[in-house]
Amino acid sequence: MSTKPGEDLSCEQNHINSEKLKNHECNCGDKSEQAINAEPEESILKQNDDAKEKQGDLKKTIEEMQKEIDEYKNRWLRAQADFDNYRKRIQRDIQDIHLYAGEQLVKDILPVIDNLERALDAVEEKNDSLYKGVELIYQQLIEILKKHEIKEIEALGKPFDPSYHDAVMIVENQEYKPDTVAEVMLKGYTYHSKVIRPSMVKVAKN
């Protein structure tokens, strides 16, 4: 732009400077806006990374806590099973105590029955009134034993069973099959389902 001599240049110069300032502000504004737009993106990416890291740590913590919960649960189940077994065992023991409370008394009575049987076997006169009276008492005693689940073990002629029989001798005997009881030397008894005295027997062989 040309000026005439003497014309004031300050106004024109101010106008030019003003235009430059505007252009400069526009350029700075664009750069600032770009910087502002770029900053949130970086912040979002960083937040996402932090969130992923926290999620990973949280997942690991949850897995560790779940393992710990499973371990405590298994311990509790084992403890409960042990307690149930203990309770059942105690109940069985109590039942056995009640069931076999008189076992020792029965064992003490059995020798008396043995002697009574020997005495009856030794009597030759079976029609004697005294013999019949004692035999009646003996039968009553046997019935009382049966009433309380005390029973004689049947052994004679039966196959030898070490659970019920105590072999004291092996004898040759043609009347019985091999490994069967040929003679009962002392009667055995059971108390309920328990053998309180095995039969003392002779076992046959051919």
Backbone as CSV, one residue per row, in Angstrom:
resi,resn,N_x,N_y,N_z,CA_x,CA_y,CA_z,C_x,C_y,C_z
1,MET,0.866,-1.177,0.000,0.000,0.000,0.000,0.908,1.234,0.000
2,SER,0.588,2.199,-0.901,1.387,3.422,-1.012,0.771,4.511,-0.188
3,THR,1.591,5.356,0.314,1.131,6.485,1.115,1.619,7.770,0.501
4,LYS,0.861,8.687,0.751,1.246,10.008,0.262,2.188,10.623,1.260
5,PRO,3.055,11.548,0.699,3.999,12.206,1.605,3.243,12.961,2.669
6,GLY,3.718,12.821,3.828,3.124,13.542,4.953,1.970,12.818,5.592
7,GLU,1.634,11.710,4.949,0.493,10.942,5.492,0.943,10.196,6.734
8,ASP,0.116,10.092,7.717,0.460,9.443,9.002,0.513,7.944,8.830
9,LEU,1.659,7.352,9.088,1.855,5.917,8.908,1.512,5.124,10.152
10,SER,1.328,5.786,11.225,1.090,5.055,12.488,-0.198,4.291,12.464
11,CYS,-1.208,4.871,11.870,-2.526,4.172,11.816,-2.436,2.930,10.969
12,GLU,-1.758,3.059,9.810,-1.610,1.899,8.931,-0.785,0.812,9.602
13,GLN,0.263,1.298,10.259,1.118,0.322,10.945,0.354,-0.409,12.035
14,ASN,-0.471,0.324,12.722,-1.295,-0.305,13.772,-2.251,-1.334,13.181
15,HIS,-2.768,-1.007,12.005,-3.693,-1.937,11.344,-2.985,-3.230,10.970
16,ILE,-1.753,-3.077,10.456,-0.976,-4.262,10.056,-0.647,-5.119,11.277
17,ASN,-0.228,-4.420,12.314,0.096,-5.171,13.545,-1.122,-5.889,14.102
18,SER,-2.253,-5.224,13.966,-3.497,-5.841,14.457,-3.833,-7.105,13.677
19,GLU,-3.625,-7.059,12.341,-3.890,-8.225,11.512,-2.949,-9.370,11.874
20,LYS,-1.681,-9.046,12.116,-0.704,-10.080,12.478,-1.064,-10.722,13.810
21,LEU,-1.526,-9.852,14.717,-1.903,-10.358,16.039,-3.072,-11.320,15.948
22,LYS,-4.023,-10.973,15.095,-5.185,-11.865,14.908,-4.749,-13.200,14.329
23,ASN,-3.885,-13.108,13.285,-3.396,-14.358,12.681,-2.646,-15.199,13.697
24,HIS,-1.835,-14.522,14.490,-1.079,-15.240,15.524,-2.011,-15.893,16.543
25,GLU,-3.038,-15.140,16.923,-4.001,-15.710,17.889,-4.724,-16.896,17.299
26,CYS,-5.047,-16.803,16.018,-5.749,-17.936,15.368,-4.877,-19.159,15.343
27,ASN,-3.608,-18.944,14.980,-2.701,-20.093,14.936,-2.505,-20.701,16.311
28,CYS,-2.355,-19.854,17.298,-2.178,-20.355,18.669,-3.421,-21.064,19.138
29,GLY,-4.564,-20.473,18.741,-5.824,-21.120,19.140,-5.954,-22.503,18.550
30,ASP,-5.552,-22.675,17.312,-5.632,-23.997,16.674,-4.718,-24.995,17.379
31,LYS,-3.500,-24.492,17.683,-2.551,-25.391,18.358,-3.041,-25.767,19.742
32,SER,-3.612,-24.768,20.453,-4.120,-25.053,21.802,-5.256,-26.053,21.751
33,GLU,-6.119,-25.884,20.746,-7.261,-26.810,20.620,-6.779,-28.220,20.318
34,GLN,-5.744,-28.312,19.473,-5.184,-29.636,19.173,-4.588,-30.275,20.428
35,ALA,-3.887,-29.409,21.194,-3.274,-29.929,22.423,-4.347,-30.384,23.405
36,ILE,-5.444,-29.576,23.487,-6.540,-29.944,24.406,-7.204,-31.227,23.963
37,ASN,-7.377,-31.363,22.602,-8.001,-32.594,22.091,-7.100,-33.801,22.297
38,ALA,-5.774,-33.614,22.189,-4.845,-34.742,22.339,-4.726,-35.180,23.785
39,GLU,-4.834,-34.200,24.698,-4.656,-34.529,26.122,-5.726,-35.490,26.640
40,PRO,-7.024,-35.294,26.329,-8.027,-36.255,26.803,-7.808,-37.652,26.250
41,GLU,-7.371,-37.763,24.995,-7.141,-39.098,24.412,-6.061,-39.848,25.186
42,GLU,-4.968,-39.141,25.477,-3.898,-39.780,26.257,-4.385,-40.137,27.663
43,SER,-5.191,-39.246,28.226,-5.715,-39.505,29.565,-6.652,-40.712,29.573
44,ILE,-7.484,-40.810,28.523,-8.414,-41.949,28.416,-7.650,-43.252,28.263
45,LEU,-6.588,-43.225,27.414,-5.784,-44.440,27.230,-5.118,-44.865,28.526
46,LYS,-4.611,-43.866,29.243,-3.969,-44.177,30.518,-4.974,-44.728,31.518
47,GLN,-6.170,-44.118,31.533,-7.222,-44.609,32.436,-7.628,-46.031,32.079
48,ASN,-7.692,-46.316,30.768,-8.034,-47.681,30.332,-6.978,-48.686,30.782
49,ASP,-5.708,-48.268,30.638,-4.628,-49.163,31.078,-4.699,-49.402,32.586
50,ASP,-4.957,-48.314,33.324,-5.076,-48.453,34.780,-6.256,-49.341,35.148
51,ALA,-7.360,-49.160,34.401,-8.555,-49.974,34.683,-8.284,-51.445,34.402
52,LYS,-7.586,-51.723,33.281,-7.259,-53.120,32.956,-6.356,-53.729,34.020
53,GLU,-5.387,-52.927,34.477,-4.476,-53.424,35.516,-5.226,-53.711,36.809
54,LYS,-6.143,-52.793,37.159,-6.940,-53.000,38.364,-7.849,-54.217,38.223
55,GLN,-8.418,-54.393,37.007,-9.263,-55.567,36.768,-8.461,-56.857,36.903
56,GLY,-7.203,-56.825,36.382,-6.349,-57.999,36.513,-6.039,-58.312,37.969
57,ASP,-5.714,-57.257,38.726,-5.422,-57.447,40.152,-6.668,-57.945,40.890
58,LEU,-7.832,-57.381,40.533,-9.081,-57.781,41.179,-9.417,-59.236,40.863
59,LYS,-9.206,-59.617,39.601,-9.472,-61.005,39.205,-8.563,-61.967,39.962
60,LYS,-7.276,-61.583,40.081,-6.332,-62.428,40.813,-6.729,-62.550,42.279
61,THR,-7.152,-61.417,42.852,-7.592,-61.428,44.250,-8.817,-62.310,44.437
62,ILE,-9.758,-62.222,43.509,-10.978,-63.045,43.578,-10.630,-64.521,43.478
63,GLU,-9.705,-64.862,42.567,-9.301,-66.265,42.421,-8.648,-66.780,43.697
64,GLU,-7.793,-65.965,44.298,-7.140,-66.376,45.541,-8.163,-66.547,46.665
65,MET,-9.112,-65.625,46.731,-10.153,-65.727,47.765,-11.036,-66.942,47.533
66,GLN,-11.317,-67.255,46.258,-12.134,-68.425,45.944,-11.422,-69.712,46.343
67,LYS,-10.102,-69.762,46.103,-9.322,-70.932,46.519,-9.374,-71.089,48.041
68,GLU,-9.248,-69.953,48.721,-9.291,-69.989,50.185,-10.667,-70.442,50.673
69,ILE,-11.722,-69.954,50.009,-13.086,-70.362,50.371,-13.269,-71.858,50.144
70,ASP,-12.781,-72.363,48.999,-12.894,-73.799,48.699,-12.139,-74.634,49.730
71,GLU,-10.969,-74.135,50.145,-10.177,-74.867,51.141,-10.917,-74.939,52.475
72,TYR,-11.480,-73.807,52.911,-12.241,-73.804,54.156,-13.483,-74.684,54.039
73,LYS,-14.112,-74.668,52.872,-15.302,-75.500,52.656,-14.953,-76.974,52.747
74,ASN,-13.830,-77.369,52.113,-13.398,-78.765,52.163,-13.053,-79.175,53.597
75,ARG,-12.398,-78.266,54.323,-12.081,-78.555,55.729,-13.360,-78.746,56.533
76,TRP,-14.332,-77.902,56.258,-15.595,-77.992,56.995,-16.318,-79.293,56.670
77,LEU,-16.310,-79.690,55.398,-16.957,-80.936,55.007,-16.266,-82.134,55.642
78,ARG,-14.915,-82.105,55.662,-14.186,-83.208,56.307,-14.461,-83.247,57.802
79,ALA,-14.499,-82.070,58.422,-14.793,-82.026,59.859,-16.199,-82.526,60.146
80,GLN,-17.134,-82.174,59.286,-18.511,-82.631,59.473,-18.604,-84.145,59.303
81,ALA,-17.904,-84.671,58.288,-17.909,-86.121,58.076,-17.264,-86.848,59.258
82,ASP,-16.140,-86.303,59.752,-15.483,-86.911,60.913,-16.406,-86.887,62.134
83,PHE,-17.110,-85.772,62.304,-18.020,-85.669,63.447,-19.184,-86.650,63.315
84,ASP,-19.723,-86.798,62.098,-20.817,-87.757,61.881,-20.341,-89.179,62.185
85,ASN,-19.138,-89.517,61.712,-18.597,-90.851,61.990,-18.382,-91.050,63.484
86,TYR,-17.877,-90.019,64.139,-17.668,-90.093,65.590,-19.001,-90.278,66.317
87,ARG,-20.011,-89.515,65.890,-21.330,-89.614,66.531,-21.926,-91.010,66.338
88,LYS,-21.798,-91.553,65.121,-22.320,-92.897,64.854,-21.570,-93.944,65.671
89,ARG,-20.240,-93.757,65.779,-19.439,-94.710,66.555,-19.821,-94.672,68.029
90,ILE,-20.045,-93.462,68.536,-20.468,-93.319,69.933,-21.829,-93.963,70.147
91,GLN,-22.742,-93.774,69.200,-24.066,-94.385,69.316,-23.974,-95.900,69.312
92,ARG,-23.099,-96.434,68.424,-22.911,-97.893,68.408,-22.316,-98.387,69.718
93,ASP,-21.340,-97.635,70.235,-20.718,-98.030,71.505,-21.748,-98.026,72.642
94,ILE,-22.605,-97.001,72.642,-23.636,-96.925,73.686,-24.620,-98.083,73.547
95,GLN,-24.993,-98.379,72.309,-25.904,-99.505,72.081,-25.265,-100.817,72.522
96,ASP,-23.977,-100.985,72.195,-23.281,-102.206,72.599,-23.183,-102.305,74.121
97,ILE,-22.955,-101.148,74.760,-22.870,-101.160,76.222,-24.199,-101.622,76.824
98,HIS,-25.296,-101.086,76.290,-26.612,-101.495,76.786,-26.912,-102.943,76.419
99,LEU,-26.497,-103.325,75.186,-26.821,-104.660,74.705,-26.038,-105.742,75.450
100,TYR,-24.765,-105.452,75.705,-23.905,-106.466,76.320,-23.530,-106.111,77.759
101,ALA,-24.408,-105.353,78.408,-24.124,-104.934,79.787,-23.975,-106.127,80.727
102,GLY,-24.701,-107.207,80.448,-24.660,-108.384,81.329,-23.706,-109.463,80.873
103,GLU,-22.784,-109.127,79.965,-21.892,-110.146,79.404,-21.042,-110.829,80.477
104,GLN,-20.459,-110.048,81.352,-19.608,-110.635,82.370,-20.416,-111.520,83.322
105,LEU,-21.639,-111.097,83.638,-22.498,-111.913,84.496,-22.799,-113.251,83.841
106,VAL,-23.055,-113.212,82.527,-23.329,-114.458,81.796,-22.110,-115.375,81.820
107,LYS,-20.940,-114.785,81.595,-19.719,-115.594,81.625,-19.513,-116.247,82.990
108,ASP,-19.906,-115.553,84.046,-19.762,-116.119,85.389,-20.785,-117.229,85.643
109,ILE,-21.936,-117.146,84.981,-22.992,-118.148,85.191,-22.721,-119.426,84.398
110,LEU,-22.068,-119.289,83.244,-21.864,-120.448,82.372,-21.154,-121.618,83.077
111,PRO,-20.105,-121.419,83.870,-19.492,-122.550,84.572,-20.457,-123.252,85.522
112,VAL,-21.391,-122.498,86.102,-22.387,-123.115,86.979,-23.288,-124.038,86.169
113,ILE,-23.670,-123.605,84.982,-24.491,-124.444,84.098,-23.701,-125.682,83.685
114,ASP,-22.417,-125.506,83.390,-21.584,-126.655,83.023,-21.570,-127.696,84.150
115,ASN,-21.373,-127.238,85.368,-21.331,-128.169,86.505,-22.690,-128.828,86.730
116,LEU,-23.747,-128.077,86.524,-25.085,-128.642,86.687,-25.333,-129.731,85.653
117,GLU,-24.882,-129.509,84.429,-25.039,-130.521,83.379,-24.205,-131.766,83.704
118,ARG,-22.998,-131.566,84.193,-22.166,-132.719,84.561,-22.824,-133.521,85.688
119,ALA,-23.396,-132.803,86.626,-24.067,-133.495,87.743,-25.254,-134.297,87.232
120,LEU,-26.021,-133.758,86.326,-27.176,-134.484,85.777,-26.719,-135.686,84.962
121,ASP,-25.628,-135.517,84.205,-25.131,-136.637,83.404,-24.591,-137.775,84.291
122,ALA,-24.109,-137.404,85.489,-23.526,-138.413,86.379,-24.577,-139.247,87.097
123,VAL,-25.818,-138.775,87.120,-26.881,-139.522,87.799,-27.311,-140.682,86.914
124,GLU,-27.300,-141.874,87.483,-27.697,-143.056,86.721,-29.200,-143.261,86.741
125,GLU,-29.837,-142.953,87.852,-31.277,-143.154,87.992,-32.004,-141.907,87.490
126,LYS,-32.391,-141.953,86.216,-33.029,-140.802,85.599,-34.472,-140.616,86.055
127,ASN,-35.083,-141.652,86.633,-36.474,-141.545,87.073,-36.595,-141.082,88.521
128,ASP,-35.471,-140.838,89.143,-35.494,-140.400,90.533,-36.118,-139.000,90.617
129,SER,-36.925,-138.790,91.643,-37.628,-137.523,91.802,-36.654,-136.366,92.007
130,LEU,-35.565,-136.613,92.696,-34.564,-135.570,92.909,-33.935,-135.171,91.575
131,TYR,-33.645,-136.165,90.764,-33.063,-135.888,89.452,-34.025,-135.043,88.618
132,LYS,-35.281,-135.431,88.607,-36.281,-134.714,87.807,-36.451,-133.277,88.311
133,GLY,-36.378,-133.112,89.639,-36.498,-131.755,90.194,-35.332,-130.880,89.762
134,VAL,-34.125,-131.433,89.845,-32.943,-130.662,89.436,-32.961,-130.403,87.924
135,GLU,-33.416,-131.403,87.175,-33.506,-131.227,85.724,-34.494,-130.116,85.367
136,LEU,-35.595,-130.035,86.108,-36.583,-128.981,85.876,-35.977,-127.594,86.133
137,ILE,-35.211,-127.499,87.215,-34.537,-126.232,87.517,-33.555,-125.870,86.396
138,TYR,-32.856,-126.895,85.911,-31.894,-126.679,84.821,-32.600,-126.162,83.566
139,GLN,-33.736,-126.739,83.217,-34.493,-126.315,82.039,-35.004,-124.879,82.193
140,GLN,-35.433,-124.554,83.396,-35.884,-123.184,83.640,-34.744,-122.191,83.455
141,LEU,-33.569,-122.588,83.929,-32.401,-121.723,83.783,-32.044,-121.529,82.306
142,ILE,-32.123,-122.608,81.537,-31.829,-122.523,80.101,-32.835,-121.603,79.403
143,GLU,-34.113,-121.692,79.778,-35.142,-120.832,79.186,-34.892,-119.361,79.511
144,ILE,-34.426,-119.109,80.740,-34.099,-117.732,81.116,-32.949,-117.201,80.258
145,LEU,-31.959,-118.049,80.025,-30.829,-117.642,79.180,-31.304,-117.328,77.758
146,LYS,-32.163,-118.177,77.209,-32.685,-117.942,75.853,-33.507,-116.648,75.782
147,LYS,-34.235,-116.375,76.867,-35.045,-115.155,76.916,-34.175,-113.913,76.789
148,HIS,-32.960,-114.005,77.304,-32.024,-112.878,77.246,-31.000,-113.047,76.118
149,GLU,-31.381,-113.801,75.085,-30.569,-113.979,73.875,-29.226,-114.634,74.162
150,ILE,-29.210,-115.546,75.151,-28.017,-116.347,75.430,-28.311,-117.763,74.951
151,LYS,-27.652,-118.160,73.876,-27.994,-119.424,73.237,-26.763,-120.311,73.076
152,GLU,-27.019,-121.624,73.140,-25.952,-122.598,72.941,-25.585,-122.664,71.465
153,ILE,-24.294,-122.787,71.198,-23.822,-122.942,69.818,-23.969,-124.397,69.412
154,GLU,-24.710,-124.636,68.350,-24.852,-126.003,67.843,-23.563,-126.386,67.128
155,ALA,-22.917,-127.411,67.617,-21.598,-127.753,67.082,-21.502,-129.184,66.585
156,LEU,-22.081,-130.140,67.295,-21.918,-131.549,66.954,-22.424,-131.833,65.535
157,GLY,-21.535,-132.408,64.707,-21.887,-132.757,63.330,-21.838,-131.576,62.370
158,LYS,-21.534,-130.383,62.869,-21.477,-129.203,62.022,-20.056,-129.028,61.473
159,PRO,-19.932,-128.407,60.293,-18.587,-128.117,59.779,-17.815,-127.232,60.755
160,PHE,-16.544,-127.511,60.893,-15.727,-126.745,61.829,-15.647,-125.290,61.378
161,ASP,-15.927,-124.378,62.310,-15.881,-122.936,62.049,-15.087,-122.282,63.174
162,PRO,-13.903,-121.751,62.861,-13.070,-121.162,63.925,-13.713,-119.953,64.603
163,SER,-14.743,-119.385,63.974,-15.431,-118.261,64.601,-16.296,-118.722,65.773
164,TYR,-16.729,-120.012,65.733,-17.619,-120.544,66.767,-17.011,-121.717,67.530
165,HIS,-15.985,-122.343,66.945,-15.435,-123.558,67.540,-13.954,-123.390,67.853
166,ASP,-13.561,-124.028,68.936,-12.160,-124.052,69.328,-11.703,-125.505,69.305
167,ALA,-10.926,-125.866,68.277,-10.495,-127.260,68.101,-9.359,-127.570,69.068
168,VAL,-9.594,-128.523,69.939,-8.568,-128.915,70.892,-7.926,-130.256,70.516
169,MET,-8.564,-130.917,69.551,-8.037,-132.226,69.171,-8.606,-132.624,67.805
170,ILE,-7.800,-133.366,67.041,-8.256,-133.930,65.766,-8.267,-135.447,65.918
171,VAL,-9.403,-136.044,65.642,-9.563,-137.489,65.873,-10.040,-138.164,64.590
172,GLU,-9.663,-139.427,64.461,-10.174,-140.217,63.339,-11.576,-140.692,63.696
173,ASN,-12.500,-140.453,62.796,-13.897,-140.804,63.060,-14.583,-141.047,61.727
174,GLN,-15.106,-142.258,61.558,-15.778,-142.634,60.324,-17.233,-142.177,60.301
175,GLU,-17.748,-141.797,61.452,-19.160,-141.417,61.532,-19.412,-140.040,60.936
176,TYR,-18.421,-139.167,61.030,-18.584,-137.793,60.556,-17.640,-137.514,59.392
177,LYS,-18.039,-136.560,58.588,-17.212,-136.154,57.455,-15.966,-135.431,57.965
178,PRO,-14.909,-135.406,57.148,-13.701,-134.676,57.562,-14.010,-133.197,57.820
179,ASP,-13.296,-132.642,58.773,-13.438,-131.228,59.142,-14.820,-130.893,59.692
180,THR,-15.434,-131.875,60.335,-16.678,-131.618,61.058,-16.464,-131.936,62.534
181,VAL,-17.332,-131.375,63.357,-17.210,-131.562,64.806,-17.692,-132.960,65.176
182,ALA,-16.772,-133.761,65.712,-17.109,-135.139,66.081,-17.522,-135.253,67.546
183,GLU,-17.067,-134.321,68.372,-17.413,-134.369,69.790,-17.280,-132.968,70.402
184,VAL,-18.240,-132.647,71.309,-18.216,-131.359,72.005,-17.719,-131.599,73.424
185,MET,-16.597,-131.019,73.758,-16.037,-131.191,75.082,-16.560,-130.128,76.063
186,LEU,-16.862,-128.945,75.552,-17.415,-127.874,76.371,-18.312,-127.020,75.485
187,LYS,-19.539,-126.838,75.885,-20.498,-126.083,75.085,-20.086,-124.613,74.961
188,GLY,-20.372,-124.071,73.789,-20.145,-122.660,73.550,-21.464,-121.900,73.533
189,TYR,-21.390,-120.610,73.733,-22.618,-119.796,73.804,-22.419,-118.466,73.074
190,THR,-23.526,-117.962,72.562,-23.561,-116.624,71.982,-24.458,-115.738,72.841
191,TYR,-24.067,-114.485,72.896,-24.860,-113.488,73.633,-25.299,-112.463,72.595
192,HIS,-26.592,-112.496,72.255,-27.094,-111.773,71.077,-26.336,-112.313,69.865
193,SER,-25.607,-111.499,69.155,-24.888,-112.003,67.974,-23.403,-112.218,68.257
194,LYS,-23.006,-112.061,69.504,-21.593,-112.139,69.870,-21.269,-113.472,70.527
195,VAL,-20.152,-114.071,70.092,-19.691,-115.313,70.709,-18.977,-114.947,72.011
196,ILE,-19.562,-115.358,73.142,-18.918,-115.051,74.421,-18.079,-116.229,74.913
197,ARG,-18.347,-117.406,74.312,-17.479,-118.546,74.603,-17.608,-119.542,73.461
198,PRO,-16.500,-119.814,72.733,-16.577,-120.789,71.637,-16.670,-122.214,72.180
199,SER,-17.187,-123.087,71.362,-17.295,-124.501,71.756,-15.925,-125.170,71.660
200,MET,-15.558,-125.905,72.713,-14.333,-126.699,72.673,-14.682,-128.049,72.065
201,VAL,-14.072,-128.372,70.914,-14.529,-129.538,70.139,-13.356,-130.393,69.677
202,LYS,-13.724,-131.610,69.297,-12.819,-132.516,68.589,-13.272,-132.548,67.135
203,VAL,-12.318,-132.421,66.232,-12.633,-132.354,64.806,-12.283,-133.686,64.168
204,ALA,-13.205,-134.146,63.329,-13.035,-135.466,62.698,-12.131,-135.390,61.478
205,LYS,-11.385,-136.484,61.277,-10.634,-136.664,60.037,-10.739,-138.140,59.651
206,ASN,-10.583,-138.436,58.363,-10.673,-139.823,57.889,-9.304,-140.304,57.404
